[in-house]
Amino acid sequence: MWAWFTANGVWILVALVSGLILFLALKRWANRLIRKTVPEPLHEQLDGIVKTATWVTIAIGGVLIGLSVAAVTLSALGGDITPALGAIGSWLAGHGVRILIIIGIAYLFHRLTKALAPRLIEQTITIRGRGRRAREEMRKRTQTLSRILIQGIAVIIALIATFMVLSELGIDITAALAGLGIVGLAVGFGAQYLIRDLIAGFFVFLENQYNVGDVIKVGDTFGMVEEVSLRRTITRDLDGARHVIPNGEIRVLSNYSQGMSRAHLNISVAYKEDLDRVMALMRKTWEEMSADETWSRHIQSRTPQILRVNEFGDSGITIKLVGWTEPIMQWDVMGEYLRRIKRVFDQEGIEIPWPHMKVYFGDELGKKGLPR
């Protein structure tokens, strides 16, 4: 018994332990290795594909490891595994090699798509205007359309490669497609909202309604666009909250950063102030800011438009001022302008009102005023 174990049993034990270690290592590292081949921005969108690829890799690896352990065990037990090894070798040399070639070509096409898509889109689309603003709009639109094109082509490549691999494995594709057609018909009735989202997403790109990096408002949701696909739009607001909006749910959309943006300010001063002097200071402060090296590239209107005296408020008079800025820069420009105009008003002795109430008791007895 001991002689048999030292001659054969040791090899069986080594094969079992080695197979178990290899399978556990494959199970632990397969997902990490596959995720490294996927660009980080696409991790969430392709999470299902990555999980499927991981499961398939573990399954195929497990089968190969199991066959290897079985071959060593049969050989140690005195079985003739030559015919089985010959059949496996023949299959690997034929179908196995072709499967590897299919996977390799699919991966190569995917990499080529990622490399060429941005260049092709940049050469195809046209943007109105010149200068830095037009270049920024071109960059955002190219980035958005590239993601969609890469994702769409990746799905097509994956489907074609999957059907070719199934054919090599001896699975009847015609029967599989027929079965998928029946399942697809049943699923289609429940996929109406998905189709609606996809159609709406198509028009978002066709009409260039917004791109990654734009600031938009959809209903009560306000934020910067982080990601756009045919199915959904993802924005992030100032609180850091991430909003996922199905494209089919978008009814009215406001884009605050397409073309040009406008700074819109309401400046209040006390009732006692000379409004002509105040307006002159407001205009001068804007012109000085637009000539500043730091802010000149963000401000389109070198002279602001003081629309009107907007309101007689409870504590002061409000003057409305507007001016054009670079996209998305209106909030920065307004913040800097308010800082500057506060300093100017302090220097010139102009009172900025605050909520207060003036109580009037009338004149003294015998003088003009209310009777007592």
BALUM-264780 format. One record per residue (C-alpha): residue number from 1; residue in three letters; z, x, y negated. Coordinates in Angstrom, 2 decimals, always signed. Each point is the difference from the previous one (the first is absolute). Last residue first. Example, Ala and Ser with C-alpha at 12.3 -4.5 7.8 and 13.67 -1.06 7.14 Angstrom:
BEGIN
n 2; res Ser; c3 +7.14; c1 +13.67; c2 +1.06
n 1; res Ala; c3 +0.66; c1 -1.37; c2 +3.44
// end
This chain:
BEGIN
n 372; res Arg; c3 +18.24; c1 -52.69; c2 -114.68
n 371; res Pro; c3 -3.52; c1 -0.17; c2 -1.33
n 370; res Leu; c3 -2.48; c1 +2.56; c2 +1.38
n 369; res Gly; c3 -1.16; c1 +2.64; c2 -2.36
n 368; res Lys; c3 -0.38; c1 +0.70; c2 -3.63
n 367; res Lys; c3 +3.31; c1 +0.76; c2 -1.64
n 366; res Gly; c3 +3.02; c1 -2.22; c2 -0.70
n 365; res Leu; c3 +1.83; c1 +0.96; c2 +3.20
n 364; res Glu; c3 -1.16; c1 +3.36; c2 +1.40
n 363; res Asp; c3 -3.35; c1 +0.24; c2 +1.73
n 362; res Gly; c3 -0.86; c1 -0.98; c2 +3.61
n 361; res Phe; c3 +1.70; c1 +1.00; c2 +3.29
n 360; res Tyr; c3 -2.95; c1 +1.86; c2 +1.57
n 359; res Val; c3 +0.40; c1 +1.67; c2 +3.46
n 358; res Lys; c3 -2.51; c1 +2.72; c2 +0.98
n 357; res Met; c3 -0.49; c1 +0.28; c2 +3.77
n 356; res His; c3 -0.82; c1 +3.06; c2 +2.12
n 355; res Pro; c3 -2.35; c1 +1.03; c2 +2.81
n 354; res Trp; c3 -1.38; c1 +3.45; c2 -0.77
n 353; res Pro; c3 -2.52; c1 +0.97; c2 -2.60
n 352; res Ile; c3 -1.68; c1 +3.41; c2 -0.40
n 351; res Glu; c3 +0.74; c1 +1.02; c2 -3.58
n 350; res Ile; c3 -2.38; c1 +2.31; c2 -1.80
n 349; res Gly; c3 +1.75; c1 +3.02; c2 -1.52
n 348; res Glu; c3 -3.10; c1 +2.18; c2 +0.02
n 347; res Gln; c3 +1.43; c1 +2.60; c2 +2.41
n 346; res Asp; c3 +1.46; c1 -2.66; c2 +2.30
n 345; res Phe; c3 -3.29; c1 -1.93; c2 -0.03
n 344; res Val; c3 -1.91; c1 +3.18; c2 +0.87
n 343; res Arg; c3 +2.34; c1 +0.82; c2 +2.93
n 342; res Lys; c3 -0.29; c1 -3.53; c2 +1.38
n 341; res Ile; c3 -3.79; c1 +0.18; c2 -0.45
n 340; res Arg; c3 -0.12; c1 +3.16; c2 +2.11
n 339; res Arg; c3 +2.00; c1 -1.30; c2 +2.96
n 338; res Leu; c3 -1.89; c1 -3.30; c2 -0.07
n 337; res Tyr; c3 -3.29; c1 +1.90; c2 +0.01
n 336; res Glu; c3 +1.06; c1 +2.10; c2 +3.00
n 335; res Gly; c3 +0.89; c1 -3.09; c2 +2.05
n 334; res Met; c3 -3.18; c1 -1.82; c2 -1.02
n 333; res Val; c3 -2.17; c1 +2.99; c2 +0.96
n 332; res Asp; c3 +1.68; c1 +0.32; c2 +3.40
n 331; res Trp; c3 -0.43; c1 -3.72; c2 +0.65
n 330; res Gln; c3 -3.66; c1 +0.00; c2 -1.08
n 329; res Met; c3 -0.87; c1 +3.00; c2 +2.19
n 328; res Ile; c3 -1.20; c1 -1.99; c2 +3.03
n 327; res Pro; c3 -3.63; c1 +0.24; c2 -1.16
n 326; res Glu; c3 -0.48; c1 +2.10; c2 -3.18
n 325; res Thr; c3 +1.15; c1 -1.69; c2 -3.18
n 324; res Trp; c3 -1.14; c1 -2.66; c2 -2.47
n 323; res Gly; c3 +2.25; c1 -1.06; c2 -2.87
n 322; res Val; c3 +2.09; c1 -3.04; c2 -0.96
n 321; res Leu; c3 +2.60; c1 -0.75; c2 -2.71
n 320; res Lys; c3 +1.89; c1 -3.29; c2 -0.60
n 319; res Ile; c3 +2.55; c1 -0.19; c2 -2.83
n 318; res Thr; c3 +3.28; c1 -1.88; c2 +0.58
n 317; res Ile; c3 +2.27; c1 -1.03; c2 -2.92
n 316; res Gly; c3 +3.76; c1 +0.13; c2 +0.47
n 315; res Ser; c3 +3.27; c1 -1.54; c2 +1.23
n 314; res Asp; c3 -0.84; c1 -3.55; c2 +1.06
n 313; res Gly; c3 -3.71; c1 +0.78; c2 +0.25
n 312; res Phe; c3 -2.81; c1 -0.55; c2 -2.48
n 311; res Glu; c3 -2.93; c1 +0.78; c2 +2.27
n 310; res Asn; c3 -3.32; c1 +1.79; c2 +0.41
n 309; res Val; c3 -0.75; c1 +1.65; c2 -3.28
n 308; res Arg; c3 -3.51; c1 +0.83; c2 +0.98
n 307; res Leu; c3 -2.42; c1 +1.98; c2 +2.12
n 306; res Ile; c3 +0.83; c1 +3.57; c2 -0.89
n 305; res Gln; c3 -2.88; c1 +1.74; c2 +1.75
n 304; res Pro; c3 +0.71; c1 +3.63; c2 +0.71
n 303; res Thr; c3 -2.04; c1 +2.95; c2 -1.29
n 302; res Arg; c3 -1.04; c1 +2.72; c2 +2.46
n 301; res Ser; c3 -0.61; c1 -2.68; c2 +2.62
n 300; res Gln; c3 -0.72; c1 +1.70; c2 +3.35
n 299; res Ile; c3 +3.44; c1 +1.54; c2 +0.58
n 298; res His; c3 +0.76; c1 +2.02; c2 +3.16
n 297; res Arg; c3 -1.89; c1 +3.17; c2 -0.95
n 296; res Ser; c3 +1.66; c1 +0.03; c2 -3.43
n 295; res Trp; c3 +3.52; c1 -0.12; c2 +1.47
n 294; res Thr; c3 +0.88; c1 +3.63; c2 +0.69
n 293; res Glu; c3 -2.14; c1 +1.51; c2 -2.76
n 292; res Asp; c3 +1.38; c1 -2.39; c2 -2.61
n 291; res Ala; c3 -2.75; c1 -1.63; c2 -2.05
n 290; res Ser; c3 +0.60; c1 -3.40; c2 +1.63
n 289; res Met; c3 +3.72; c1 +0.36; c2 -0.78
n 288; res Glu; c3 -0.67; c1 +0.72; c2 -3.66
n 287; res Glu; c3 -2.32; c1 -3.02; c2 -0.17
n 286; res Trp; c3 +2.63; c1 -2.24; c2 +1.65
n 285; res Thr; c3 +2.71; c1 +1.14; c2 -2.43
n 284; res Lys; c3 -2.32; c1 -0.54; c2 -2.98
n 283; res Arg; c3 -0.78; c1 -3.58; c2 +1.07
n 282; res Met; c3 +3.66; c1 -0.88; c2 +0.45
n 281; res Leu; c3 +0.88; c1 +1.64; c2 -3.32
n 280; res Ala; c3 -2.71; c1 -1.99; c2 -1.81
n 279; res Met; c3 +1.16; c1 -3.20; c2 +1.69
n 278; res Val; c3 +3.60; c1 +0.61; c2 -1.17
n 277; res Arg; c3 -1.14; c1 +0.67; c2 -3.57
n 276; res Asp; c3 -2.02; c1 -3.22; c2 -0.06
n 275; res Leu; c3 +2.95; c1 -1.86; c2 +1.54
n 274; res Asp; c3 +2.48; c1 +1.02; c2 -2.71
n 273; res Glu; c3 +3.38; c1 -0.36; c2 +1.75
n 272; res Lys; c3 +2.68; c1 -2.62; c2 -0.86
n 271; res Tyr; c3 -0.79; c1 -2.19; c2 +3.01
n 270; res Ala; c3 +0.96; c1 +2.78; c2 +2.43
n 269; res Val; c3 -2.61; c1 +1.59; c2 +2.26
n 268; res Ser; c3 -1.43; c1 -0.92; c2 +3.44
n 267; res Ile; c3 -2.84; c1 +1.80; c2 +1.78
n 266; res Asn; c3 -1.96; c1 -1.93; c2 +2.66
n 265; res Leu; c3 -2.19; c1 +2.40; c2 +1.99
n 264; res His; c3 -3.09; c1 -0.32; c2 +2.18
n 263; res Ala; c3 -1.55; c1 +3.17; c2 +1.41
n 262; res Arg; c3 -3.41; c1 -0.82; c2 +1.45
n 261; res Ser; c3 -1.63; c1 +1.23; c2 +3.19
n 260; res Met; c3 -3.58; c1 +1.11; c2 +0.54
n 259; res Gly; c3 -2.44; c1 -0.28; c2 +2.92
n 258; res Gln; c3 +2.20; c1 -1.16; c2 +2.87
n 257; res Ser; c3 +3.72; c1 +0.67; c2 -0.36
n 256; res Tyr; c3 +1.87; c1 -3.28; c2 -0.48
n 255; res Asn; c3 -1.86; c1 -1.96; c2 +2.69
n 254; res Ser; c3 +1.10; c1 -3.66; c2 +0.16
n 253; res Leu; c3 -0.71; c1 -1.99; c2 +3.17
n 252; res Val; c3 -0.14; c1 -3.77; c2 +0.48
n 251; res Arg; c3 -0.45; c1 -1.40; c2 +3.52
n 250; res Ile; c3 +0.99; c1 +2.83; c2 +2.34
n 249; res Glu; c3 +1.31; c1 -1.45; c2 +3.28
n 248; res Gly; c3 -3.19; c1 +0.89; c2 +1.90
n 247; res Asn; c3 +0.57; c1 +3.67; c2 -0.79
n 246; res Pro; c3 +3.31; c1 -0.04; c2 +1.88
n 245; res Ile; c3 +2.62; c1 +1.58; c2 -2.32
n 244; res Val; c3 +2.46; c1 +2.63; c2 +1.26
n 243; res His; c3 +2.54; c1 +0.86; c2 -2.72
n 242; res Arg; c3 +1.99; c1 +3.25; c2 +0.08
n 241; res Ala; c3 +3.12; c1 +0.02; c2 -2.16
n 240; res Gly; c3 +0.49; c1 +3.24; c2 -1.94
n 239; res Asp; c3 +1.78; c1 -1.75; c2 -2.86
n 238; res Leu; c3 -3.01; c1 +0.70; c2 -2.25
n 237; res Asp; c3 -2.29; c1 -1.90; c2 +2.39
n 236; res Arg; c3 -1.98; c1 +1.19; c2 +3.02
n 235; res Thr; c3 -3.25; c1 -1.64; c2 +1.10
n 234; res Ile; c3 -1.69; c1 -0.51; c2 +3.38
n 233; res Thr; c3 -3.23; c1 -1.99; c2 +0.30
n 232; res Arg; c3 -1.04; c1 -1.67; c2 +3.23
n 231; res Arg; c3 -2.78; c1 -0.81; c2 +2.45
n 230; res Leu; c3 -3.05; c1 +1.92; c2 -1.22
n 229; res Ser; c3 +2.21; c1 +2.92; c2 -0.88
n 228; res Val; c3 +1.71; c1 +1.18; c2 -3.18
n 227; res Glu; c3 +2.95; c1 +2.37; c2 -0.32
n 226; res Glu; c3 +2.40; c1 +1.13; c2 -2.68
n 225; res Val; c3 -0.89; c1 -2.46; c2 -2.77
n 224; res Met; c3 +2.53; c1 +0.26; c2 -2.84
n 223; res Gly; c3 +2.31; c1 -2.94; c2 -0.67
n 222; res Phe; c3 +0.56; c1 -3.60; c2 -1.07
n 221; res Thr; c3 +0.63; c1 -2.90; c2 +2.38
n 220; res Asp; c3 +0.67; c1 -3.41; c2 -1.60
n 219; res Gly; c3 -3.53; c1 -1.24; c2 +0.70
n 218; res Val; c3 -2.06; c1 +3.13; c2 +0.58
n 217; res Lys; c3 +0.46; c1 +2.58; c2 -2.76
n 216; res Ile; c3 -1.87; c1 +3.29; c2 +0.08
n 215; res Val; c3 +0.48; c1 +3.67; c2 -0.88
n 214; res Asp; c3 -2.89; c1 +2.06; c2 +1.37
n 213; res Gly; c3 +0.66; c1 +3.12; c2 +2.11
n 212; res Val; c3 -2.06; c1 -1.12; c2 +3.01
n 211; res Asn; c3 -2.80; c1 -2.22; c2 -1.26
n 210; res Tyr; c3 -0.46; c1 -3.38; c2 -1.67
n 209; res Gln; c3 -2.55; c1 -2.82; c2 -0.37
n 208; res Asn; c3 -2.93; c1 +2.22; c2 +0.98
n 207; res Glu; c3 -2.20; c1 -3.08; c2 +0.55
n 206; res Leu; c3 -1.15; c1 +1.04; c2 +3.49
n 205; res Phe; c3 +3.36; c1 +1.56; c2 +0.82
n 204; res Val; c3 +2.09; c1 -3.09; c2 -0.79
n 203; res Phe; c3 -2.81; c1 -2.14; c2 +1.41
n 202; res Phe; c3 +0.42; c1 +1.60; c2 +3.44
n 201; res Gly; c3 +3.77; c1 -0.44; c2 -0.23
n 200; res Ala; c3 -0.44; c1 -3.75; c2 -0.49
n 199; res Ile; c3 -2.21; c1 -0.15; c2 +3.09
n 198; res Leu; c3 +2.54; c1 +2.01; c2 +2.03
n 197; res Asp; c3 +2.94; c1 -2.14; c2 -1.17
n 196; res Arg; c3 -1.80; c1 -3.24; c2 +0.89
n 195; res Ile; c3 -0.89; c1 +1.41; c2 +3.42
n 194; res Leu; c3 +3.67; c1 +0.86; c2 +0.60
n 193; res Tyr; c3 +1.07; c1 -3.46; c2 -1.15
n 192; res Gln; c3 -2.41; c1 -1.65; c2 +2.42
n 191; res Ala; c3 +1.14; c1 +2.14; c2 +2.91
n 190; res Gly; c3 +1.68; c1 -2.73; c2 +2.05
n 189; res Phe; c3 -3.23; c1 -1.79; c2 +0.84
n 188; res Gly; c3 -1.62; c1 +3.37; c2 +0.60
n 187; res Val; c3 +2.54; c1 +0.90; c2 +2.69
n 186; res Ala; c3 -1.48; c1 -2.55; c2 +2.39
n 185; res Leu; c3 -3.55; c1 +1.08; c2 -0.72
n 184; res Gly; c3 +1.01; c1 +3.65; c2 +0.26
n 183; res Val; c3 +1.56; c1 -0.59; c2 +3.43
n 182; res Ile; c3 -3.25; c1 -1.54; c2 +1.22
n 181; res Gly; c3 -2.04; c1 +2.82; c2 -1.51
n 180; res Leu; c3 +2.40; c1 +2.64; c2 +1.35
n 179; res Gly; c3 -0.57; c1 -1.33; c2 +3.49
n 178; res Ala; c3 -3.75; c1 +0.20; c2 -0.47
n 177; res Leu; c3 +0.36; c1 +3.52; c2 -1.39
n 176; res Ala; c3 +2.08; c1 +1.07; c2 +3.02
n 175; res Ala; c3 -2.52; c1 -1.52; c2 +2.39
n 174; res Thr; c3 -2.81; c1 +1.88; c2 -1.71
n 173; res Ile; c3 +2.05; c1 +3.23; c2 -0.15
n 172; res Asp; c3 +0.42; c1 +0.16; c2 +3.79
n 171; res Ile; c3 +2.67; c1 +2.67; c2 +0.53
n 170; res Gly; c3 -1.14; c1 +3.09; c2 +1.90
n 169; res Leu; c3 +2.17; c1 +2.51; c2 -1.86
n 168; res Glu; c3 -3.12; c1 +1.37; c2 -1.69
n 167; res Ser; c3 -0.77; c1 -3.49; c2 -1.32
n 166; res Leu; c3 +3.55; c1 -0.30; c2 -1.33
n 165; res Val; c3 -0.50; c1 +3.32; c2 -1.81
n 164; res Met; c3 -3.21; c1 -1.27; c2 -1.61
n 163; res Phe; c3 +1.69; c1 -3.26; c2 -1.05
n 162; res Thr; c3 +2.91; c1 +1.92; c2 -1.55
n 161; res Ala; c3 -2.30; c1 +2.43; c2 -1.84
n 160; res Ile; c3 -1.94; c1 -2.89; c2 -1.56
n 159; res Leu; c3 +3.20; c1 -1.79; c2 -1.04
n 158; res Ala; c3 +1.59; c1 +3.16; c2 -1.44
n 157; res Ile; c3 -3.14; c1 +0.88; c2 -1.96
n 156; res Ile; c3 -0.15; c1 -3.51; c2 -1.49
n 155; res Val; c3 +3.71; c1 +0.08; c2 -0.93
n 154; res Ala; c3 -0.36; c1 +3.46; c2 -1.57
n 153; res Ile; c3 -3.07; c1 -1.18; c2 -1.95
n 152; res Gly; c3 +2.05; c1 -2.80; c2 -1.59
n 151; res Gln; c3 +3.00; c1 +2.21; c2 -0.75
n 150; res Ile; c3 -2.14; c1 +2.74; c2 -1.56
n 149; res Leu; c3 -1.92; c1 -2.50; c2 -2.13
n 148; res Ile; c3 +3.17; c1 -1.72; c2 -1.23
n 147; res Arg; c3 +1.75; c1 +3.26; c2 -0.84
n 146; res Ser; c3 -3.09; c1 +1.35; c2 -1.75
n 145; res Leu; c3 -0.31; c1 -3.18; c2 -2.09
n 144; res Thr; c3 +3.49; c1 +0.47; c2 -1.47
n 143; res Gln; c3 -0.28; c1 +3.73; c2 -0.64
n 142; res Thr; c3 -3.46; c1 -0.34; c2 -1.56
n 141; res Arg; c3 +1.26; c1 -2.81; c2 -2.25
n 140; res Lys; c3 +2.98; c1 +2.04; c2 -1.16
n 139; res Arg; c3 -2.04; c1 +3.16; c2 -0.64
n 138; res Met; c3 -2.78; c1 -1.86; c2 -1.83
n 137; res Glu; c3 +2.57; c1 -1.73; c2 -2.22
n 136; res Glu; c3 +1.54; c1 +3.38; c2 -0.80
n 135; res Arg; c3 -3.42; c1 +1.49; c2 -0.76
n 134; res Ala; c3 -0.84; c1 -2.91; c2 -2.30
n 133; res Arg; c3 +3.30; c1 +0.45; c2 -1.87
n 132; res Arg; c3 -0.48; c1 +3.76; c2 -0.28
n 131; res Gly; c3 -3.37; c1 -0.20; c2 -1.68
n 130; res Arg; c3 -2.73; c1 -2.57; c2 +0.19
n 129; res Gly; c3 -0.52; c1 -3.70; c2 +0.37
n 128; res Arg; c3 -1.18; c1 -2.32; c2 +2.73
n 127; res Ile; c3 +0.50; c1 +1.07; c2 +3.59
n 126; res Thr; c3 -2.68; c1 +0.14; c2 +2.66
n 125; res Ile; c3 +0.54; c1 +0.06; c2 +3.75
n 124; res Thr; c3 -2.33; c1 +1.80; c2 +2.41
n 123; res Gln; c3 +0.60; c1 +3.71; c2 -0.59
n 122; res Glu; c3 +3.79; c1 -0.41; c2 +0.06
n 121; res Ile; c3 -0.29; c1 -2.17; c2 +3.12
n 120; res Leu; c3 -2.00; c1 +2.65; c2 +1.85
n 119; res Arg; c3 +2.41; c1 +2.76; c2 -1.02
n 118; res Pro; c3 +3.12; c1 -1.98; c2 +0.97
n 117; res Ala; c3 -1.51; c1 -0.98; c2 +3.40
n 116; res Leu; c3 -1.15; c1 +3.50; c2 +1.02
n 115; res Ala; c3 +3.23; c1 +1.70; c2 +1.13
n 114; res Lys; c3 +1.77; c1 -3.01; c2 +1.50
n 113; res Thr; c3 -3.20; c1 -1.15; c2 +1.69
n 112; res Leu; c3 -0.58; c1 +3.48; c2 +1.43
n 111; res Arg; c3 +3.51; c1 +0.00; c2 +1.46
n 110; res His; c3 -0.58; c1 -3.38; c2 +1.64
n 109; res Phe; c3 -3.37; c1 +1.12; c2 +1.37
n 108; res Leu; c3 +1.67; c1 +3.07; c2 +1.55
n 107; res Tyr; c3 +2.75; c1 -2.14; c2 +1.55
n 106; res Ala; c3 -2.59; c1 -2.30; c2 +1.57
n 105; res Ile; c3 -1.97; c1 +3.02; c2 +1.25
n 104; res Gly; c3 +3.13; c1 +1.48; c2 +1.61
n 103; res Ile; c3 +1.02; c1 -3.30; c2 +1.62
n 102; res Ile; c3 -3.48; c1 -0.48; c2 +1.45
n 101; res Ile; c3 -0.13; c1 +3.64; c2 +1.19
n 100; res Leu; c3 +3.39; c1 -0.37; c2 +1.69
n 99; res Ile; c3 -1.18; c1 -3.17; c2 +1.73
n 98; res Arg; c3 -3.19; c1 +1.77; c2 +1.13
n 97; res Val; c3 +2.02; c1 +2.86; c2 +1.47
n 96; res Gly; c3 +2.20; c1 -2.41; c2 +1.92
n 95; res His; c3 -2.95; c1 -2.06; c2 +1.27
n 94; res Gly; c3 -1.79; c1 +2.92; c2 +1.61
n 93; res Ala; c3 +2.12; c1 +3.09; c2 +0.60
n 92; res Leu; c3 +3.14; c1 -2.15; c2 +0.05
n 91; res Trp; c3 -1.49; c1 -2.32; c2 +2.62
n 90; res Ser; c3 -1.15; c1 +2.91; c2 +2.19
n 89; res Gly; c3 +3.37; c1 +1.71; c2 -0.33
n 88; res Ile; c3 +1.77; c1 -3.22; c2 +1.00
n 87; res Ala; c3 -2.28; c1 -0.45; c2 +3.00
n 86; res Gly; c3 +0.40; c1 +3.63; c2 +1.05
n 85; res Leu; c3 +3.75; c1 -0.16; c2 -0.44
n 84; res Ala; c3 +0.10; c1 -3.09; c2 +2.21
n 83; res Pro; c3 -2.18; c1 +1.63; c2 +2.65
n 82; res Thr; c3 +2.12; c1 +3.21; c2 -0.07
n 81; res Ile; c3 +3.33; c1 -1.81; c2 +0.18
n 80; res Asp; c3 +0.58; c1 +0.64; c2 +3.70
n 79; res Gly; c3 +3.63; c1 -0.84; c2 +0.67
n 78; res Gly; c3 +2.44; c1 +2.66; c2 +1.16
n 77; res Leu; c3 +3.08; c1 -1.34; c2 -1.74
n 76; res Ala; c3 -0.27; c1 +2.73; c2 -2.62
n 75; res Ser; c3 -3.60; c1 -1.01; c2 -0.71
n 74; res Leu; c3 +1.00; c1 -3.63; c2 -0.31
n 73; res Thr; c3 +2.75; c1 +0.91; c2 -2.47
n 72; res Val; c3 -2.25; c1 +2.28; c2 -2.08
n 71; res Ala; c3 -2.67; c1 -2.72; c2 -0.21
n 70; res Ala; c3 +2.57; c1 -2.68; c2 -0.84
n 69; res Val; c3 +1.40; c1 +2.15; c2 -2.82
n 68; res Ser; c3 -3.51; c1 +0.54; c2 -1.39
n 67; res Leu; c3 -0.85; c1 -3.69; c2 +0.31
n 66; res Gly; c3 +3.21; c1 -0.93; c2 -1.83
n 65; res Ile; c3 -0.75; c1 +2.48; c2 -2.80
n 64; res Leu; c3 -3.51; c1 -1.41; c2 -0.36
n 63; res Val; c3 +1.30; c1 -3.58; c2 -0.01
n 62; res Gly; c3 +2.71; c1 +0.86; c2 -2.54
n 61; res Gly; c3 -2.51; c1 +1.72; c2 -2.27
n 60; res Ile; c3 -2.28; c1 -3.05; c2 +0.12
n 59; res Ala; c3 +2.91; c1 -2.36; c2 -0.75
n 58; res Ile; c3 +1.53; c1 +2.26; c2 -2.67
n 57; res Thr; c3 -3.36; c1 +0.37; c2 -1.75
n 56; res Val; c3 -0.70; c1 -3.74; c2 +0.22
n 55; res Trp; c3 +3.44; c1 -0.84; c2 -1.46
n 54; res Thr; c3 -0.43; c1 +2.52; c2 -2.81
n 53; res Ala; c3 -3.49; c1 -1.30; c2 -0.81
n 52; res Thr; c3 +1.37; c1 -3.55; c2 -0.12
n 51; res Lys; c3 +2.88; c1 +1.04; c2 -2.26
n 50; res Val; c3 -2.39; c1 +1.88; c2 -2.31
n 49; res Ile; c3 -2.36; c1 -3.00; c2 -0.13
n 48; res Gly; c3 +2.88; c1 -2.31; c2 -0.93
n 47; res Asp; c3 +1.27; c1 +2.40; c2 -2.70
n 46; res Leu; c3 -3.45; c1 +0.30; c2 -1.55
n 45; res Gln; c3 +0.90; c1 -1.82; c2 -3.23
n 44; res Glu; c3 +3.45; c1 +1.60; c2 -0.23
n 43; res His; c3 -1.14; c1 +3.56; c2 +0.67
n 42; res Leu; c3 -3.10; c1 -0.23; c2 -2.23
n 41; res Pro; c3 +1.48; c1 +1.80; c2 -3.03
n 40; res Glu; c3 +1.25; c1 +2.80; c2 +2.34
n 39; res Pro; c3 -3.44; c1 +0.88; c2 +1.37
n 38; res Val; c3 -0.13; c1 -0.46; c2 +3.82
n 37; res Thr; c3 -0.32; c1 +3.09; c2 +2.25
n 36; res Lys; c3 +3.71; c1 +0.78; c2 -0.41
n 35; res Arg; c3 +0.81; c1 -3.49; c2 +1.28
n 34; res Ile; c3 -1.59; c1 +0.87; c2 +3.37
n 33; res Leu; c3 +2.22; c1 +3.08; c2 +0.42
n 32; res Arg; c3 +3.16; c1 -1.91; c2 -0.92
n 31; res Asn; c3 -0.78; c1 -2.91; c2 +2.34
n 30; res Ala; c3 -0.75; c1 +2.30; c2 +2.95
n 29; res Trp; c3 +3.11; c1 +2.18; c2 -0.47
n 28; res Arg; c3 +2.78; c1 -1.95; c2 +1.72
n 27; res Lys; c3 -1.96; c1 -1.72; c2 +2.75
n 26; res Leu; c3 -1.92; c1 +3.18; c2 +0.78
n 25; res Ala; c3 +3.23; c1 +2.01; c2 +0.19
n 24; res Leu; c3 +1.54; c1 -2.63; c2 +2.31
n 23; res Phe; c3 -3.13; c1 +0.05; c2 +2.19
n 22; res Leu; c3 -0.07; c1 +3.80; c2 +0.19
n 21; res Ile; c3 +3.70; c1 +0.19; c2 +0.91
n 20; res Leu; c3 -0.39; c1 -2.66; c2 +2.72
n 19; res Gly; c3 -3.07; c1 +1.73; c2 +1.45
n 18; res Ser; c3 +1.78; c1 +3.35; c2 +0.04
n 17; res Val; c3 +3.03; c1 -1.51; c2 +1.75
n 16; res Leu; c3 -2.16; c1 -1.76; c2 +2.61
n 15; res Ala; c3 -2.26; c1 +3.02; c2 +0.59
n 14; res Val; c3 +2.97; c1 +2.39; c2 +0.28
n 13; res Leu; c3 +1.66; c1 -2.34; c2 +2.52
n 12; res Ile; c3 -3.19; c1 -0.26; c2 +2.07
n 11; res Trp; c3 -0.45; c1 +3.77; c2 -0.15
n 10; res Val; c3 +3.59; c1 +0.57; c2 +1.13
n 9; res Gly; c3 -0.48; c1 -2.47; c2 +2.85
n 8; res Asn; c3 -2.89; c1 +1.94; c2 +1.54
n 7; res Ala; c3 +1.06; c1 +3.45; c2 +1.24
n 6; res Thr; c3 +3.63; c1 +0.08; c2 -1.07
n 5; res Phe; c3 +0.45; c1 -3.62; c2 +1.06
n 4; res Trp; c3 -1.77; c1 +0.53; c2 +3.33
n 3; res Ala; c3 +2.18; c1 +3.04; c2 +0.77
n 2; res Trp; c3 +3.10; c1 -1.93; c2 -0.94
n 1; res Met; c3 -0.97; c1 -2.77; c2 +2.41
// end
